[in-house]
Amino acid sequence: MVSANVSRILEAAASLTQSEYEQLRRLLQQRAARQAKLDSASELRQKLVDEGLLEANRPPRQKSSQFEMWQPIVIKGPPVSQTILEQRR
């Protein structure tokens, strides 16, 4: 059974000019192509997961309190990056 929205769209499409019809056709083709790309990308991802080449979607990692308490080490002298650059010269 066709929904009321589809029925209205089909009725409106019947009264389109040739130019309007071509615009509508291009729009629908673009949307179909975009959806096909999304479908093929998700199918590829699923195949890679099935073959063990990718991991399935994992939930985001929770922040560890260990990382929240991290503090940089204070050193005496010039920055380490400066020391490395000087030694490379």
Summary of the structure (lengths in Angstrom):
residues: 89
radius of gyration: 29.0
end to end distance: 77.6
largest distance: 80.6
contacts: 129
relative contact order: 0.04
helix: 64%
strand: 0%
